[in-house]
């Protein structure tokens, strides 16, 4: 019996070992450049946000400075006589520009930026740490990190303490004190010493948290009711092309509802902000937080009642 000989030919592809293609030098360099380019882009974006935040903080600081002095009740300028809409003579307290001009006359042009350095440090820390924490602790690994709450709490302590130092630097204008320095290095040293000695001041934290909760709750509830029951989807005048692209008058109105409600609700929650600011400077060793400028409060509720009795729960809200 003659056995059939197998045909000569190429062996099956599965029986031959495949060569592994390794990336060449050019591909490796391209991947490295792409990775480093992504990191550079992230750093540039983060730096841009830091610079923009610092610039906005510097531009808005004079307004907040004057607002805080009005909140603590420091009115060095006499009211002026004017007429209201009905033509009656009334007394007007000095406005922002008049108050700012007075600060410049007393402390010079740089005096209007008293307390700016701590505010820049606070805003920079808030901006940088958001991205840094996400890089150090990715979202998928956050559940396995045991000290993530400790990290967040420590960052909140630093930002809160720097913010309080900024406010106390500004109210030194009332008594002409120099207890709190406004320099970058000095602020960092005072913050580190306060954290190290566990003497962080959290005065005014409760009213600030309550104000934020009330603001978010009222803003979302009002926006939901207006978007659901007040905005009509069948508004006449919408063109066919806009409807095909997903745009309509109803959608545009809904996009601005929460923004408008935020402005309205902020007036309602302003007393919480006022009480929190006053408690941050109350009984801190400065004249602005001691009698006769302000009584010593034992709680923020007592401060609220005192402001309500004097009808000052809106002090500085229109500055």
Buried (B, 14 or more C-beta within 10 A) or exposed (E): EEEEEEEEEEEEEEEEEEEEEEEEEEEEEEEEEEEEEEEEEEEEEBEEBBEEBBEEBBEEBBEBBBBBBBBBBBEEEEEEEEEEEEEEEEEEEBEBEEBBEBBBEEBEEEBBBBBBBBBBBBBBBBBBBEBBBEEEBEEEEEEEEEEBEEBEEEBBBBBBBBBBBBBBBBBBBBBEBEEBBBEEEBBBEBBEEBBEEEEEBBBBBBBBEBBEEBBEEBBBEBBEEBBEEEBEEEEEEBEEEBEEEEEBBBBBBBEEBBEBBBEEBBEEBBBBBBBBBBBBBBBBEBBBBBEEBBBEBEEBEBBBEBBEEEEBBEBBBEB
